[in-house]
Amino acid sequence: MIKTDVLILGGGLAGLSTAYHLNKNSGLSALIVEKEKYPGGAASSIFRKGFTFDFTGHLLHLHDPYGKKLIQDLLKGNLREIKRSSWIYSHEVLTRYPFQANTYGLPDSVIDECLLGFLKTVHRPTKTARKTTQVSFKDWALRTFGDGICKHFLFPYNEKLWQRKLSTMTTEWQGRFVPAPKVSEVLYGALMDQTKAFGYNASFVYPRQGGIQSLPNALSQRLKKNQLLLSSEAIWINLKTKEALVKNLGIVSFKRLVNTVPLTDFISLCKETPARVLSAAENLSSNSVYCLNLGVSGNLMPGKHWIYFPEKKYPFYRVGFYNQFASSNAPAGSSSLYVEFSRDSKTKVRLSHMESLALKALRDCKILRSDNRVIIKEWLPIKCGYVVYDFKRTKALNTLFPFLAKNEVESIGRYGAWKYSFMEEAIMDGKKCAEKLALC
Ligand SMILES: Cc1cc2nc3c(=O)[nH]c(=O)nc-3n(C[C@H](O)[C@H](O)[C@H](O)COP(=O)(O)OP(=O)(O)OC[C@H]3O[C@@H](n4cnc5c(N)ncnc54)[C@H](O)[C@@H]3O)c2cc1C
């Protein structure tokens, strides 16, 4: 039987960072078990016929001084800083992101609806919600931006992305993800092409070579020999005996457990889980992202990083261009792009059908032209893509986290902690977790 002080489930950024920081700051032994053949989880890349594809766009937003320094050190000489160029395609025109600050270029009637609706929100005092009532994302968006902006972008786009009624979602997630421009900026952006950048990702960094995979690879290289075990899926966990059955390894005995696997999956791996915990986990929901990666001849949409598609006639919610982040992501004279679809995680999908819809729609909006040849197509499904912040989530987590704490499980990262977060935060989660374990 293998024995370790700390068993880490998952070799994504959160798991890798936990082991790295445990090695640095504690005398504890740590072992990562990762079910795939490669490290990185959602921050991985695949390499096909000279094209590099990530699991849709993975751009680094560095906000924490420690996280920034560590990532810059890990990817020394291999990072490029890029000013975002993101767009929205609707009413057959491209307008700048974010929609609410950039309606210039849309048909006059659409601009009128957006501005009038927005100005009404400015002149109407916001109703204070009763303390016991949580405002839904739908009501918040209407109150903040008005009915025109909601009708033409915020509602259709978010319904496509989240795959559920926006009245069932809370506002807990949107703070940094939905920019709220000033009145003057909304007006200015309706009258002329406003180049001012808004939002948390106005600029980002990305590896010059090797796709986003170069980040988990660099972190893996800082681990001890045989500390990261690939093709090693956790099959079950017994929290009482502190043992796990791991594919290709057998039983692993541990003192402390760190989970980075999606929380819902983790709970189903645990033996003899109380019914109230199982039913709390059933109340958590997520969407699945299906990423169609394409390698195409020709230089598509030069200078554009990604485009949002709010309208129903386009089956995807976003299309982006990896080769605009790093030219090494596609052979010279060609483009590598990602086409993102979202479905509720319980929905069955037919990828062949989605693929034909995608190719037709890409031609309809003229991203693909008749002289562009599709060289390679590859689907990358992300089963747990975005955690849904609905009204059941907080209540469920208030049952699940005390259960995990009682059983000495740290559940971290984007999916372990069941949150909407980024790569730098996954690395920071691992650091904080290691520091906590070192003190135990
Ligand atoms: C569509 C999309 C776009 C994104 N874009 C960005 C972006 O632009 N910028 C950004 O900073 N972040 C982005 N993110 C978020 C980023 O991918 C995550 O925050 C980060 O990669 C999460 O790392 P993690 O270690 O917490 O989870 P994961 O990467 O999911 O790691 C968990 C690991 O557990 C493994 N695993 C699962 N089950 C088992 C098992 N039973 N046994 C062993 N191993 C198991 C998985 O294979 C995986 O490797 C995006 C995410 C998505 C889905």
PDBQT file of the ligand as one rigid body, heavy atoms in Angstrom, charges set to zero:
ROOT
HETATM    1  C1  LIG A 501     -14.256  27.436 -21.244  1.00  0.00    +0.000 C 
HETATM    2  C2  LIG A 501     -13.271  27.928 -20.218  1.00  0.00    +0.000 A 
HETATM    3  C3  LIG A 501     -12.512  29.061 -20.489  1.00  0.00    +0.000 A 
HETATM    4  C4  LIG A 501     -11.612  29.529 -19.530  1.00  0.00    +0.000 A 
HETATM    5  N1  LIG A 501     -10.855  30.624 -19.824  1.00  0.00    +0.000 NA
HETATM    6  C5  LIG A 501      -9.951  31.077 -18.927  1.00  0.00    +0.000 A 
HETATM    7  C6  LIG A 501      -9.115  32.187 -19.223  1.00  0.00    +0.000 A 
HETATM    8  O1  LIG A 501      -9.165  32.768 -20.298  1.00  0.00    +0.000 OA
HETATM    9  N2  LIG A 501      -8.241  32.597 -18.269  1.00  0.00    +0.000 N 
HETATM   10  C7  LIG A 501      -8.127  31.981 -17.054  1.00  0.00    +0.000 A 
HETATM   11  O2  LIG A 501      -7.286  32.390 -16.239  1.00  0.00    +0.000 OA
HETATM   12  N3  LIG A 501      -8.896  30.915 -16.757  1.00  0.00    +0.000 NA
HETATM   13  C8  LIG A 501      -9.796  30.445 -17.655  1.00  0.00    +0.000 A 
HETATM   14  N4  LIG A 501     -10.578  29.366 -17.356  1.00  0.00    +0.000 N 
HETATM   15  C9  LIG A 501     -10.499  28.796 -16.004  1.00  0.00    +0.000 C 
HETATM   16  C10 LIG A 501      -9.314  27.855 -15.808  1.00  0.00    +0.000 C 
HETATM   17  O3  LIG A 501      -9.354  26.819 -16.762  1.00  0.00    +0.000 OA
HETATM   18  C11 LIG A 501      -9.429  27.242 -14.414  1.00  0.00    +0.000 C 
HETATM   19  O4  LIG A 501      -9.600  28.250 -13.440  1.00  0.00    +0.000 OA
HETATM   20  C12 LIG A 501      -8.238  26.408 -13.980  1.00  0.00    +0.000 C 
HETATM   21  O5  LIG A 501      -7.643  25.731 -15.051  1.00  0.00    +0.000 OA
HETATM   22  C13 LIG A 501      -8.778  25.437 -12.934  1.00  0.00    +0.000 C 
HETATM   23  O6  LIG A 501      -7.770  24.607 -12.446  1.00  0.00    +0.000 OA
HETATM   24  P1  LIG A 501      -8.137  23.519 -11.361  1.00  0.00    +0.000 P 
HETATM   25  O7  LIG A 501      -6.874  22.835 -11.021  1.00  0.00    +0.000 OA
HETATM   26  O8  LIG A 501      -8.916  24.164 -10.270  1.00  0.00    +0.000 OA
HETATM   27  O9  LIG A 501      -9.169  22.515 -12.068  1.00  0.00    +0.000 OA
HETATM   28  P2  LIG A 501      -8.928  21.505 -13.286  1.00  0.00    +0.000 P 
HETATM   29  O10 LIG A 501      -8.058  22.114 -14.295  1.00  0.00    +0.000 OA
HETATM   30  O11 LIG A 501     -10.275  21.048 -13.719  1.00  0.00    +0.000 OA
HETATM   31  O12 LIG A 501      -8.144  20.277 -12.602  1.00  0.00    +0.000 OA
HETATM   32  C14 LIG A 501      -8.789  19.183 -12.024  1.00  0.00    +0.000 C 
HETATM   33  C15 LIG A 501      -8.061  17.927 -12.479  1.00  0.00    +0.000 C 
HETATM   34  O13 LIG A 501      -8.663  16.786 -11.867  1.00  0.00    +0.000 OA
HETATM   35  C16 LIG A 501      -8.564  15.714 -12.778  1.00  0.00    +0.000 C 
HETATM   36  N5  LIG A 501      -9.526  14.673 -12.361  1.00  0.00    +0.000 N 
HETATM   37  C17 LIG A 501     -10.870  14.664 -12.492  1.00  0.00    +0.000 A 
HETATM   38  N6  LIG A 501     -11.395  13.548 -11.943  1.00  0.00    +0.000 NA
HETATM   39  C18 LIG A 501     -10.343  12.839 -11.439  1.00  0.00    +0.000 A 
HETATM   40  C19 LIG A 501     -10.249  11.601 -10.726  1.00  0.00    +0.000 A 
HETATM   41  N7  LIG A 501     -11.316  10.873 -10.401  1.00  0.00    +0.000 N 
HETATM   42  N8  LIG A 501      -9.008  11.165 -10.366  1.00  0.00    +0.000 NA
HETATM   43  C20 LIG A 501      -7.884  11.896 -10.664  1.00  0.00    +0.000 A 
HETATM   44  N9  LIG A 501      -7.938  13.065 -11.344  1.00  0.00    +0.000 NA
HETATM   45  C21 LIG A 501      -9.154  13.549 -11.707  1.00  0.00    +0.000 A 
HETATM   46  C22 LIG A 501      -8.884  16.359 -14.120  1.00  0.00    +0.000 C 
HETATM   47  O14 LIG A 501      -8.434  15.560 -15.194  1.00  0.00    +0.000 OA
HETATM   48  C23 LIG A 501      -8.136  17.686 -13.979  1.00  0.00    +0.000 C 
HETATM   49  O15 LIG A 501      -6.836  17.596 -14.507  1.00  0.00    +0.000 OA
HETATM   50  C24 LIG A 501     -11.478  28.860 -18.291  1.00  0.00    +0.000 A 
HETATM   51  C25 LIG A 501     -12.227  27.712 -18.044  1.00  0.00    +0.000 A 
HETATM   52  C26 LIG A 501     -13.109  27.245 -18.987  1.00  0.00    +0.000 A 
HETATM   53  C27 LIG A 501     -13.905  26.016 -18.701  1.00  0.00    +0.000 C 
ENDROOT
TORSDOF 0
